[in-house]
Amino acid sequence: MAAAPQDDGEGGAMGLFDEAIAVRPGGEGVWHADLRDELTIVNGRPNGGYLLAVLGAAAVAELGDADSHVVSATASYISPPTVGPVTVLAEVRRRGRTASQVHAVMGQDDRRTVEVQMVLAGIDAAAPDWGNIAPVDLPPEAECRSTVGGTSSPLSGLTAPPLSQVLSLALDPATLGFASGRPGGEGEIRGWLRFVDDRPFDPTSLLLAVDALPPATFEIALTGWVPTLSLTAYIRAWPAPGPLRVRMRAGIIAGGRVDEACELWDSAGQLVAQSTQLAAIRLP
């Protein structure tokens, strides 16, 4: 039997993502959470962006400032947790007027799984004072969505990973060669991203979104799991309502490792988040 939906604290039911990142106090600097199967990708392993969002939720709760959100996070993925209870130890390293710093460690079964250093500050929807990155050019979302239907995952062999119960992804057909076993060689995957329940994106959910696309290396070679070793995310602005445009690009593959960069734009065309990560890869 499905669990009854939790209350969001304002009299309404919480959505699946908000339930999945909810943290409970366990004493000074201690927070508890339950990792959900719906946010896994393969072999019951939770998505790396999902883990970052849980850690971010704990950091915000520990800081105790509703106007502060994670604007920067640098995480080391030490060992992959499984679905189930985890504990987050959060420590406020600096409490400032314009920015604060929080260190957090996620543990499970007496072992560290993810460690992260975060900067928390206020976020608005204002345009940048200088510089910009133009949004990636994509076919209409409906056109991308009609193309992606029925494709299987090179990782799991399933029509769709469990994460698709939470996030709806519509990939640019030009970057879908891997789905038919013929990678295009470009090392880039791009598409549209939205929540299945149309939940609007906010700073915490952008931490999930920066790691939501398949590895860009799929368009280079069909490999197994590409586990994240480290990830740095920047949250730039509060996103406008609507789907996100997302681009994931591979850099250099060397020594069994690859660097990837991700950029996300909101429906107004503003860059709202970026990430870079180092991942392990085993080429066939």
C-alpha positions in Angstrom: 0.0 0.0 0.0 1.4 3.4 -0.9 2.2 5.7 2.0 -0.1 8.6 2.6 1.2 11.9 1.3 2.8 14.1 3.9 1.7 17.6 4.8 3.8 20.5 3.4 3.3 22.5 6.6 0.8 24.8 4.9 -2.1 22.5 4.8 -1.3 20.9 1.4 0.2 17.6 0.4 3.9 17.4 -0.4 4.9 16.3 -3.8 7.2 13.2 -4.3 10.4 15.2 -4.7 9.7 17.3 -1.5 8.9 14.1 0.4 12.2 12.5 -0.9 14.4 15.4 0.3 12.6 16.0 3.7 14.9 16.0 6.7 14.0 15.4 10.3 16.0 16.8 13.3 18.0 14.2 15.3 19.8 16.5 17.7 22.3 19.3 17.4 23.8 19.2 13.9 22.1 15.9 13.1 19.4 15.3 10.5 17.7 12.2 9.3 16.3 11.4 5.8 15.0 8.5 3.9 16.4 8.0 0.4 13.6 7.0 -2.0 13.7 4.4 -4.8 11.9 6.8 -7.2 15.1 8.9 -7.4 17.5 6.1 -8.3 19.0 5.4 -11.7 20.4 1.9 -11.7 20.9 -1.0 -9.3 19.1 0.9 -6.5 21.7 3.7 -6.5 20.3 7.2 -5.8 21.0 9.9 -8.3 24.0 12.1 -7.3 22.0 15.3 -7.8 19.3 13.9 -5.5 21.9 13.2 -2.8 23.1 16.8 -3.2 19.6 18.1 -2.8 19.1 16.1 0.5 22.3 17.5 1.8 21.2 21.0 0.7 17.9 20.6 2.5 19.8 19.7 5.7 22.1 22.6 5.3 19.2 25.1 5.0 17.5 23.5 8.0 20.7 23.7 10.1 21.3 27.3 9.2 17.7 28.1 10.1 17.4 31.0 7.6 14.4 30.7 5.3 15.8 33.3 3.0 19.1 31.5 2.4 19.6 28.8 -0.2 22.5 26.8 -1.5 24.3 28.9 -4.2 27.4 26.8 -4.4 28.2 23.1 -3.5 31.3 21.1 -3.9 30.7 17.4 -3.1 32.9 14.3 -2.9 31.1 11.0 -3.5 32.9 8.6 -1.3 30.8 5.5 -1.5 27.3 5.1 -3.0 24.4 4.8 -0.5 21.4 2.6 -1.0 17.7 3.4 -0.7 16.7 3.7 3.0 17.6 5.8 6.1 20.6 8.1 6.1 22.0 10.5 8.6 23.4 14.0 7.7 25.8 15.7 10.0 25.7 19.5 9.3 27.9 22.1 10.7 27.6 25.9 10.1 31.2 27.0 9.5 30.4 30.6 9.0 27.2 32.6 9.5 27.5 35.9 7.5 25.3 38.8 6.6 25.4 38.1 2.8 26.7 34.5 2.7 27.1 31.6 5.1 29.0 28.3 4.8 27.8 24.9 5.9 29.7 21.6 5.8 27.7 18.4 5.6 28.4 14.7 5.6 25.9 12.0 4.6 26.3 8.6 6.4 24.7 5.2 6.2 25.5 2.1 8.2 28.5 3.7 9.9 30.1 4.8 6.7 30.5 8.1 4.9 28.8 8.3 1.6 28.9 12.0 0.5 30.7 15.0 1.9 30.0 18.5 0.7 31.0 22.1 1.4 28.2 24.6 0.6 27.7 28.4 0.4 24.2 29.6 1.3 22.9 33.1 0.4 19.8 34.9 -0.9 18.7 34.2 -4.5 16.5 36.3 -6.7 15.5 36.2 -10.4 17.5 39.2 -11.4 19.5 39.2 -14.7 23.3 39.0 -14.3 25.2 42.3 -13.8 27.7 41.2 -16.5 28.0 38.3 -18.8 25.6 35.7 -20.0 25.5 32.3 -21.7 22.9 32.1 -24.4 20.5 29.2 -24.0 21.1 26.1 -26.0 19.1 25.8 -29.2 16.5 23.0 -29.0 13.6 21.7 -31.1 10.2 22.2 -29.4 9.6 20.2 -26.3 6.8 18.2 -27.9 9.0 17.2 -30.8 11.7 16.0 -28.5 9.2 14.1 -26.3 7.7 12.2 -29.2 11.1 11.0 -30.2 12.3 9.8 -26.9 9.3 7.6 -26.1 10.1 3.9 -25.9 13.9 4.2 -25.8 15.8 2.0 -23.4 18.6 2.9 -21.0 22.1 1.6 -21.8 22.6 1.4 -18.0 19.5 -0.6 -16.9 18.0 -2.0 -20.1 14.7 -0.7 -18.8 12.4 1.5 -20.8 12.9 4.3 -18.2 14.8 4.5 -14.9 12.9 5.0 -11.7 14.0 8.7 -11.8 11.5 9.2 -14.6 8.7 8.9 -12.1 9.9 12.3 -10.7 11.6 14.1 -13.7 10.3 14.2 -17.2 13.1 14.4 -19.8 12.7 15.1 -23.5 16.0 14.8 -25.3 17.0 16.5 -28.6 16.7 13.8 -31.3 20.1 14.9 -32.6 21.7 13.6 -29.3 19.8 10.4 -29.1 22.1 8.1 -31.1 23.0 6.1 -28.0 19.4 5.1 -27.6 19.6 3.0 -30.8 23.1 1.8 -30.1 24.8 4.3 -32.5 26.4 7.1 -30.5 26.8 10.3 -32.5 30.4 11.0 -31.2 29.6 14.6 -30.3 29.9 14.0 -26.5 26.9 16.2 -25.8 23.3 15.5 -24.7 20.7 18.2 -24.4 17.0 18.5 -23.9 14.0 19.7 -21.9 13.5 18.9 -18.2 10.4 19.3 -16.0 8.9 17.6 -13.0 6.3 15.0 -13.8 3.8 16.7 -11.4 4.7 20.1 -12.8 6.3 21.2 -9.6 8.1 24.5 -10.3 11.9 24.4 -10.0 13.5 26.2 -7.1 17.1 26.5 -5.8 17.0 23.1 -4.0 15.6 21.2 -7.0 18.2 22.7 -9.3 20.7 20.7 -7.3 18.9 17.6 -8.6 18.6 19.1 -12.1 22.3 19.6 -12.6 22.8 15.9 -12.6 19.6 14.7 -14.2 20.6 14.0 -17.8 22.3 10.8 -18.9 26.1 11.0 -19.0 27.2 12.9 -22.1 29.7 10.1 -22.7 26.8 7.9 -23.9 27.1 9.9 -27.2 30.7 8.8 -27.4 30.6 5.2 -26.4 28.0 2.8 -24.8 29.4 2.2 -21.4 28.0 1.0 -18.0 27.5 3.2 -15.0 29.5 6.4 -15.0 29.8 7.1 -11.3 30.4 10.7 -10.1 33.5 11.2 -8.1 33.2 14.9 -7.4 30.6 17.5 -8.4 30.5 21.3 -8.1 27.2 23.1 -8.6 26.4 26.8 -8.9 22.9 28.1 -8.5 22.7 31.4 -10.3 19.1 32.6 -10.1 15.6 31.7 -9.1 14.1 30.0 -12.2 11.0 31.3 -13.9 8.1 28.8 -14.0 8.2 26.2 -16.8 10.6 23.6 -18.2 14.4 23.9 -18.1 16.7 23.7 -21.1 19.7 21.5 -20.2 23.0 20.8 -21.9 25.5 18.2 -20.7 28.9 18.1 -22.4 31.9 15.8 -22.0 35.3 17.3 -21.9 38.3 14.9 -21.9 38.4 11.2 -21.2 41.7 10.1 -19.8 43.0 7.6 -17.2 39.5 6.1 -16.7 38.0 9.5 -15.8 35.9 12.1 -17.7 34.9 15.7 -16.9 31.4 16.9 -17.8 29.8 20.3 -17.7 26.1 21.0 -17.3 24.2 24.3 -18.0 20.5 25.0 -17.3 18.3 27.8 -18.5 14.8 28.6 -17.4 11.8 29.3 -19.6 12.8 33.0 -19.8 16.2 32.0 -21.3 18.2 32.9 -18.2 21.1 30.7 -17.0 20.0 29.5 -13.6 22.5 26.7 -12.7 25.8 25.2 -13.8 27.8 22.2 -12.7 31.1 20.5 -13.4 31.8 16.9 -12.4 34.5 14.3 -12.6 33.3 10.8 -13.1 34.8 7.4 -13.6 34.4 5.7 -16.9 35.4 2.4 -18.5 35.4 2.5 -22.2 34.5 -0.8 -24.1 
